[in-house]
Amino acid sequence: MPRWHAVYRRWVLARHYRFAREELVPHFFDALTAYALELARLGVPRAQEAVAALRQLRAHPLPSFTGEAEDVFFSIQAQLAEHWGEEVAGAVRRGLSRNDLDLTVFRAYLRDRVLALLGDLWRFRRVLLREAQAHAGVPLVLSTHHRPAQPTTLDHYLLGVEALFARDHGRLLRALATLNRSPLGASALAGSPYPVDRRRLAALLGFEGPVENTLDAVAAGDYALELAAALAGLGASLSRFQTDLLSWAERGAFVVGESLAQGSSFMPQKRNPVVLEHARVYAGRLLGDTASLLFLNHNTPYTDLNDHSTGALESLAGLLEAAEAALELTRVALEESRFEPALLLEELSPEVLASEAVDLLVRQGVPLAEAYRRVQGALPGVRPELLGVEREELIAWMGLEGFFARREVLGGVGPKARGEALARARKRLKEDRKALAALRARVRLARRLLAKGPEGFQAEEGGKATDQEG
């Protein structure tokens, strides 16, 4: 039995074993079973027995870390050898390295986590659209440069926010496309000495395909960087939205639900919107912790593994957890809280609509520069006598209803434009749901095929061929 140094055992072996045992074991069995199936197809002795042994063994929990097996792979190997013999245990190792095996397992695990996160993001976007519909036409004043700027409506604002998160959804999908490639069959780095079909291995595991170059398959770290960058973008989007909600909560325009607010230990009158603060902490982690992925890939040879495999996995697992927390907390904050329309509009004043007075004068034939000077001179209050227009005419022109009605451009705040934007956003959300369901279905199908064995896989392939021919 290896006698590992206590420090190495604590900070590396035991820690990694515990994470793998809790999170990665199903993916190890998937990858090993797929590889054994491929070896059995090639006629490697005892490989078919290894497939059956792996299927039986995965139903039993692996032992905790004792130091006898340095990692989960060798723990599985030890169990195979003990119960099915050394030859069966050795059959599945023909041409297999922990390099391609671990990277395959890590990518499969991360793929599942990203798919789950995309589901969380989809649900969050759905809530945004529901809130937009529920608050259609509710006016509010938004600021630019931290000063009141122009009126809009709450649904117009929320539709803009949803559009931002729809792009985050797209960035995560593109990162997933890079991630969703199989290293299996790359062996240590030069490729398996057995003629395994790497495309078939990828299909067995539900990947879109293999990472083509076998060195790239085990040495690349950019899949982690791309995913981290997409998560950082999501964190920035969440943080900006949370900042607005906290600003409105500060003046009572957004009232956080009782189940999400905490009181003060000293001031009995306070109900603090802490759910948004905690959500902002998680969003901040998405930005800050991303830097570790860059450093793991900086100045490392294009062969080193732990920096951009185990190290990247730990960082990405933390980022994905933070993303889930930030999304879920922000979503329930929306679902369990309420907006106060009167307070959303408390910054409305004639000055906020001064640009409308300029437009009125221009429409009456006043040159733009002169109209701008006149309105500036009529402030505060936009006094009609200084503009040369009738008071009733100015009041009618500068009303909110007219302001919104004049803005029926694509994506504008006009009632018709908002209705059309909501319809487009719902359609986009529906399409994203279908695409996400297709990705999940591919993974589920792969797992069913693994459970059927090579005959089931061949039958499925034959069925597909028949369908295509028909």
C-alpha positions in Angstrom: 0.0 0.0 0.0 1.4 3.4 -0.9 2.3 5.5 2.1 1.3 9.0 1.0 2.7 12.0 2.8 0.0 13.4 5.1 0.1 16.9 3.5 -0.2 15.5 0.0 -2.9 13.1 1.1 -4.9 16.0 2.7 -4.6 18.7 0.1 -4.6 16.5 -3.1 -5.5 12.8 -2.9 -8.3 12.8 -0.3 -9.8 16.1 -1.5 -9.9 15.1 -5.1 -11.2 11.6 -4.3 -14.0 13.0 -2.2 -15.1 15.3 -5.0 -14.9 12.6 -7.6 -16.8 10.1 -5.4 -19.6 12.7 -4.8 -19.9 14.2 -8.3 -18.0 12.2 -10.9 -18.6 8.5 -10.4 -21.5 8.1 -12.8 -19.4 9.8 -15.5 -16.5 7.5 -14.8 -18.7 4.5 -15.3 -20.2 5.9 -18.4 -16.8 6.6 -20.0 -15.3 3.2 -18.9 -18.3 1.4 -20.2 -18.2 3.2 -23.5 -14.6 2.4 -23.9 -15.1 -1.3 -22.9 -17.9 -1.5 -25.5 -15.6 -0.2 -28.2 -12.9 -2.7 -27.2 -15.4 -5.5 -27.3 -16.5 -4.4 -30.8 -12.8 -4.8 -31.8 -12.7 -8.3 -30.3 -10.4 -7.5 -27.4 -10.5 -10.5 -25.0 -12.5 -10.1 -21.8 -13.7 -6.7 -22.8 -17.3 -7.8 -23.0 -17.0 -9.2 -19.5 -15.6 -5.9 -18.4 -18.8 -4.2 -19.8 -21.0 -6.5 -17.7 -18.8 -6.0 -14.6 -18.9 -2.3 -14.9 -22.7 -2.3 -15.2 -22.9 -4.4 -12.0 -20.3 -2.5 -10.1 -21.8 1.0 -10.7 -24.9 -0.1 -8.7 -22.7 -0.3 -5.6 -21.1 2.7 -3.8 -17.4 3.1 -4.0 -15.5 3.0 -0.7 -14.3 6.2 0.9 -10.7 7.3 0.5 -8.3 5.1 2.5 -5.1 5.7 0.6 -5.0 2.2 -0.9 -6.4 3.6 -4.2 -5.1 7.0 -5.1 -8.1 8.1 -7.1 -11.6 6.9 -8.2 -10.2 5.3 -11.4 -7.9 3.0 -9.4 -10.7 2.4 -6.9 -12.9 1.1 -9.7 -10.0 -0.9 -11.0 -9.4 -2.5 -7.6 -13.1 -3.4 -7.3 -13.1 -5.0 -10.8 -9.9 -7.0 -10.0 -11.2 -8.2 -6.7 -14.6 -9.4 -7.9 -14.0 -10.2 -11.6 -10.3 -10.9 -11.8 -7.2 -9.1 -13.0 -7.8 -10.0 -16.7 -11.2 -8.4 -16.7 -9.9 -5.3 -14.9 -7.0 -5.1 -17.3 -9.1 -5.5 -20.4 -10.7 -2.0 -20.1 -7.3 -0.4 -19.7 -6.0 -1.4 -23.1 -4.8 1.9 -24.6 -6.6 3.9 -22.0 -4.9 6.7 -20.1 -6.2 8.7 -17.1 -5.4 11.7 -19.3 -8.1 11.1 -21.8 -10.4 9.3 -19.3 -10.3 12.2 -16.8 -10.8 14.9 -19.4 -13.7 13.0 -20.8 -15.3 12.6 -17.4 -14.7 16.3 -16.6 -16.3 17.5 -19.8 -19.3 15.2 -19.3 -19.8 16.4 -15.8 -19.4 20.1 -16.8 -21.8 19.5 -19.8 -24.5 18.3 -17.4 -23.9 21.2 -15.1 -24.1 23.7 -17.9 -27.3 22.1 -19.2 -28.8 22.5 -15.8 -27.7 26.1 -15.5 -29.2 26.9 -18.9 -32.5 25.5 -17.5 -32.2 27.9 -14.5 -31.4 30.8 -16.9 -34.4 29.9 -19.1 -36.7 29.9 -16.0 -35.4 33.2 -14.9 -36.0 34.7 -18.4 -39.6 33.3 -18.3 -40.2 35.1 -15.0 -38.9 38.3 -16.5 -41.4 38.0 -19.3 -44.2 37.2 -16.9 -43.4 40.3 -14.9 -43.3 42.4 -18.0 -46.7 41.2 -19.0 -48.1 41.8 -15.5 -46.7 45.3 -15.4 -47.5 46.4 -19.0 -47.7 50.1 -19.3 -46.6 50.9 -15.7 -44.6 54.1 -16.1 -41.3 54.8 -14.4 -38.4 57.2 -14.8 -34.9 55.9 -15.7 -31.7 57.7 -15.2 -28.6 58.1 -17.3 -25.4 59.3 -15.7 -27.1 58.8 -12.4 -29.6 61.6 -13.1 -33.3 61.3 -14.1 -33.4 61.0 -17.9 -36.6 59.8 -19.6 -39.8 58.0 -18.8 -40.4 54.5 -20.0 -42.6 51.6 -18.8 -41.7 48.7 -16.5 -42.4 46.1 -19.2 -40.2 48.0 -21.6 -37.4 47.9 -19.0 -37.9 44.2 -18.3 -38.0 43.3 -21.9 -34.7 45.0 -22.3 -33.3 43.1 -19.4 -34.6 39.8 -20.8 -32.9 40.6 -24.1 -29.6 40.9 -22.3 -30.0 37.6 -20.6 -31.1 36.0 -23.9 -27.6 36.9 -25.2 -26.1 35.4 -22.0 -28.0 32.2 -22.9 -26.4 32.3 -26.4 -22.9 32.8 -25.0 -23.4 29.8 -22.7 -24.6 27.7 -25.6 -21.5 28.6 -27.6 -19.3 27.7 -24.7 -21.1 24.4 -24.4 -20.5 23.7 -28.1 -16.7 23.9 -27.4 -17.0 21.9 -24.2 -19.2 19.2 -25.6 -16.4 17.3 -27.4 -14.9 13.9 -26.3 -11.2 13.3 -25.6 -11.7 9.6 -25.2 -9.4 7.5 -27.3 -6.6 10.1 -27.2 -4.8 8.0 -24.6 -1.9 9.8 -23.0 -1.6 12.3 -25.8 -0.5 10.5 -29.0 -3.7 8.4 -29.5 -4.8 4.9 -28.6 -2.6 2.0 -29.9 -5.9 0.2 -30.6 -8.0 1.2 -33.6 -10.9 2.6 -31.6 -13.5 4.7 -33.4 -13.3 8.0 -31.6 -16.4 9.3 -33.3 -18.3 6.3 -32.1 -17.0 6.7 -28.5 -18.1 10.4 -28.6 -21.6 9.3 -29.8 -21.8 6.7 -27.1 -21.3 9.4 -24.5 -23.7 11.9 -26.0 -20.9 14.3 -27.2 -21.3 16.3 -30.4 -18.0 14.6 -31.6 -14.4 14.0 -30.6 -11.7 16.6 -30.0 -9.9 15.8 -33.2 -6.2 16.2 -32.4 -5.3 13.8 -29.6 -2.8 16.2 -28.0 -5.4 18.9 -28.1 -7.8 16.5 -26.5 -5.8 16.3 -23.3 -3.9 19.5 -23.3 -6.5 22.2 -24.3 -7.8 24.5 -21.6 -9.7 26.9 -23.7 -13.0 25.1 -23.2 -12.7 26.2 -19.5 -11.7 29.7 -20.4 -14.7 30.1 -22.8 -17.1 28.7 -20.2 -15.7 31.0 -17.5 -16.0 34.0 -19.8 -19.6 33.2 -20.5 -20.3 32.9 -16.8 -18.5 36.2 -16.1 -20.8 37.9 -18.7 -23.8 36.4 -16.9 -22.5 37.6 -13.6 -22.2 41.2 -15.0 -25.7 41.1 -16.4 -27.1 39.9 -13.1 -25.2 42.4 -11.1 -26.5 45.3 -13.2 -30.1 44.1 -12.8 -29.6 43.6 -9.0 -28.2 47.1 -8.7 -31.4 48.5 -10.2 -33.6 46.4 -8.0 -31.6 47.5 -4.9 -31.8 51.1 -6.0 -35.6 50.9 -6.2 -35.7 48.9 -2.9 -33.8 51.8 -1.3 -36.7 54.1 -1.8 -39.5 51.6 -1.4 -40.3 51.2 -5.1 -39.4 47.5 -5.0 -40.6 45.8 -1.8 -38.9 42.5 -1.2 -41.1 39.7 0.1 -41.2 38.9 3.8 -39.7 35.5 3.3 -36.6 37.1 1.7 -36.1 40.1 3.9 -34.3 40.2 7.3 -34.8 42.6 10.1 -32.3 44.6 12.1 -30.9 43.4 15.4 -31.0 47.0 16.7 -33.5 49.0 14.5 -37.0 47.4 14.7 -38.4 49.5 11.8 -36.1 48.0 9.2 -36.8 45.2 6.7 -33.6 44.7 4.7 -33.7 43.4 1.1 -30.8 41.0 1.9 -31.8 38.4 -0.8 -30.5 40.9 -3.4 -27.3 41.5 -1.5 -26.6 37.7 -1.3 -27.5 37.3 -5.0 -25.0 40.1 -5.8 -22.3 38.4 -3.8 -22.7 35.3 -5.9 -22.8 37.4 -9.1 -19.5 39.0 -8.0 -17.9 35.6 -7.6 -18.6 34.9 -11.3 -16.5 37.9 -12.2 -13.7 37.6 -9.6 -13.2 33.8 -9.7 -12.9 33.7 -13.5 -9.4 35.1 -13.2 -8.2 31.8 -11.7 -8.9 30.1 -15.0 -6.7 32.5 -16.9 -3.8 31.9 -14.5 -4.2 28.2 -14.7 -3.6 28.4 -18.5 -0.9 31.1 -18.3 2.7 30.0 -19.0 1.9 26.3 -18.8 3.3 23.9 -21.5 0.9 22.6 -24.0 1.1 19.2 -22.4 0.6 19.9 -18.6 -2.6 18.5 -17.3 -3.5 19.3 -13.7 -3.4 23.1 -14.3 -6.2 23.0 -16.9 -7.9 19.8 -16.0 -8.3 19.1 -12.2 -7.6 22.7 -11.4 -10.0 24.0 -14.0 -12.7 21.6 -12.9 -12.6 22.8 -9.3 -12.8 26.4 -10.4 -15.6 25.8 -12.9 -17.6 23.8 -10.4 -17.5 26.7 -8.0 -18.4 29.2 -10.7 -21.4 27.0 -11.8 -22.6 26.8 -8.3 -22.3 30.6 -7.9 -24.2 31.1 -11.1 -27.0 28.8 -10.0 -27.3 30.6 -6.7 -27.3 34.1 -8.3 -30.0 33.1 -10.8 -32.2 31.4 -8.3 -32.0 34.1 -5.7 -32.7 36.8 -8.2 -35.6 34.9 -9.7 -37.3 34.3 -6.3 -36.7 38.0 -5.5 -38.8 38.9 -8.5 -41.5 36.3 -7.8 -41.9 37.0 -4.1 -41.7 40.8 -4.2 -43.7 43.7 -5.6 -43.2 47.0 -7.4 -44.8 50.2 -6.1 -45.9 52.2 -9.3 -46.2 55.5 -7.5 -42.7 55.4 -6.2 -41.3 54.3 -9.5 -42.6 57.5 -11.0 -41.7 59.9 -8.2 -38.8 61.4 -10.2 -41.2 62.4 -13.0 -41.1 66.2 -13.5 -41.5 68.6 -16.4 -37.7 68.7 -16.8 -37.7 64.9 -17.5 -39.9 65.6 -20.5 -38.0 68.7 -21.6 -36.8 67.0 -24.8 -40.5 66.8 -25.8 -40.8 70.6 -25.6 -37.8 70.9 -28.0 -39.5 68.5 -30.4 -42.7 70.4 -30.2 -41.0 73.7 -31.2 -39.1 72.0 -34.0 -42.3 70.5 -35.4 -43.6 74.1 -35.4 -40.7 75.3 -37.5 -38.3 76.5 -34.9 -34.6 75.6 -35.8 -33.4 72.8 -33.5 -30.5 74.8 -31.9 -32.9 77.7 -31.2 -35.6 75.3 -29.8 -32.9 73.8 -27.5 -31.9 77.2 -26.2 -35.5 78.3 -25.6 -36.3 75.2 -23.6 -33.1 75.6 -21.5 -34.1 79.1 -20.8 -37.6 78.0 -19.8 -36.3 75.7 -17.0 -37.1 74.8 -14.3 -40.6 73.8 -15.0 -40.6 74.3 -18.8 -42.6 77.5 -18.6 -44.8 77.9 -21.7 -44.7 81.7 -21.7 -40.9 81.5 -22.4 -41.4 79.1 -25.2 -44.0 80.9 -27.1 -46.6 78.1 -27.0 -50.0 77.8 -25.4 -50.0 76.2 -21.9 -52.7 73.6 -22.9 -50.9 72.7 -26.0 -47.6 72.1 -24.1 -49.3 70.1 -21.4 -51.1 67.8 -23.9 -47.9 67.3 -25.9 -45.7 66.5 -22.8 -48.1 64.0 -21.3 -46.9 60.4 -20.7 -49.5 58.9 -22.9 -48.4 61.0 -25.9 -44.7 60.4 -25.1 -45.2 56.7 -25.3 -47.6 56.8 -28.3 -44.9 58.7 -30.4 -42.4 56.0 -29.8 -43.7 53.1 -31.9 -40.3 52.3 -33.5 -39.0 48.8 -33.4 -38.2 48.0 -29.7 -39.5 51.3 -28.5 -41.8 52.1 -25.6 -44.9 52.6 -27.6 -47.8 50.2 -26.7 -47.8 48.4 -30.0 -44.0 48.2 -30.1 -44.0 46.7 -26.6 -46.6 44.1 -27.4 -44.7 43.0 -30.5 -41.5 42.9 -28.5 -43.1 40.7 -25.9 -44.4 38.3 -28.6 -40.9 38.1 -30.1 -39.3 37.4 -26.7 -41.8 34.6 -26.0 -41.1 33.0 -29.4 -37.3 33.2 -28.7 -37.8 31.7 -25.3 -39.8 28.8 -26.8 -37.1 28.2 -29.4 -34.4 28.2 -26.8 -36.5 25.7 -24.8 -36.7 23.4 -27.8 -32.9 23.6 -28.4 -32.2 22.9 -24.8 -34.5 19.9 -24.8 -32.7 18.5 -27.9 -29.3 18.8 -26.2 -30.7 17.0 -23.1 -32.3 14.3 -25.2 -29.0 13.5 -26.9 -27.4 12.9 -23.5 -30.3 10.8 -22.3 -30.3 8.7 -25.5 -26.6 8.1 -25.1 -27.1 6.8 -21.5 -29.9 4.5 -22.7 -27.7 3.1 -25.4 -24.9 2.5 -22.8 -27.4 0.6 -20.7 -28.5 -1.5 -23.7 -25.0 -2.6 -24.7 -23.4 -2.9 -28.2 -26.4 -4.8 -29.6 -28.7 -1.9 -28.6 -26.4 0.6 -30.0 -26.2 -1.2 -33.3 -30.0 -1.6 -33.4 -30.4 2.1 -32.8 -27.9 3.0 -35.5 -29.7 0.6 -37.9 -33.1 2.2 -37.0 -31.7 5.7 -37.7 -30.3 4.5 -41.1 -33.7 3.1 -42.0 -35.4 6.3 -41.0 -33.0 8.3 -43.1 -33.4 6.1 -46.1 -37.2 6.2 -45.8 
